[in-house]
Amino acid sequence: MLRRFTDHPASVDETYLQHMGMAFSFGMRMLMGSFACFVHGLFPWLCLTRGSDTVRSLHHRMVTNRAGRPQQPDARLASVK
């Protein structure tokens, strides 16, 4: 059972707590970006690029942080194929 908490973080060279911190960080940035999108929907002159800037920034962080690390296929996905 404990392996469920450690297998995936280990596959990206992180501990459980490091992975949780990264996930929370990404989640908070996504919440802020989504809020900006809602504000932009109501007031089109506000938050003109915040949503797309957030997506670009998070994508860059994830790709940069994972570059050079061996990618191990997720066992759940392998069983679907």
Helices and strands as residue ranges (DSSP letters): H 3-11, H 16-42, H 50-66, H 75-80
